[in-house]
Amino acid sequence: MYRSLFSRDMFAEMDRLQREMQQAFDLSPTIRGFGRTGFPALNVGSTPSAIEIYAFAPGLDPSTLDVQLERGVLTIAGERKSKLGGAADNNGNKAAVHINERFEGAFRRVITLPEDADVDAVQAKYRDGIVQITIQRQAAAQPRRITVH
């Protein structure tokens, strides 16, 4: 008779630990390049007039997000609470988790912005699980047409 030495919960815990360790070694994205993984997933782009950052964070309360901009570094931090791990049925029995691919726990993403980012012209909106952060570029960095007389 075959009997496992470890419970399924042990494998889930080891998987979680491996993901957390991998995230610790991932490089933070900059405006010119990205790390390999992380939560929330990010899309970063730019136009001549602004820098656009989209953080995909479904199921979060926007009031729990902490978005800070200091010395050209944008930080998006927060925490996603577990929905399944603490659930119990009518008899008070806890649910056994067999597969958990949804990120939960504290997160922090850091993005280094270019020097022409205007720290006084930043907007952040949360809609449909997406945080959209728009940072205008400084007026001096804007392309302009010069008329020749």
C-alpha positions, 0 to 999 in steps of 0.5 A: 500500500502506497502512503505519502510522507507529506500531506497535500497541504505540505506541497501547497506550502512548499509551492507558496514558499518557492513563489515567494523566494522567486519573487524576492530574486526578481528584478524590479521593472523600470520604464525600459525593462521588466522583471519576470513575475510579480503581483500585480502584473504591470503594463508600462508604456509612454507617450511624448506627454505622459507615462502610463502604468496599468497594474492588474489587481482584480478583487482588491479594494482600492482604498487598501492600495498604497501608491507612492511616488518619491524621488523618481520611484513609484511604489504600488503596495497592498495586501490581498486577503485569502478567500479560500484558506479560512473558509468553513462549511456549516459544521465549522470544518475548514476547507482543504486547499488542493490547488491555489494559483491565486496570489494572496498576501502582501505585495509591493511593486517598484518602478523607476521613472525617467528623469522627465516625469512630473511628480506634481502631475500624477493621477491614479484611478481604479476601475474593473480591477485595473489601477491606471496611473498616469504621470505627465512629463515635465513641460520642458521635456515636451516636444515642441515645434519651433517656427522659423521666420 
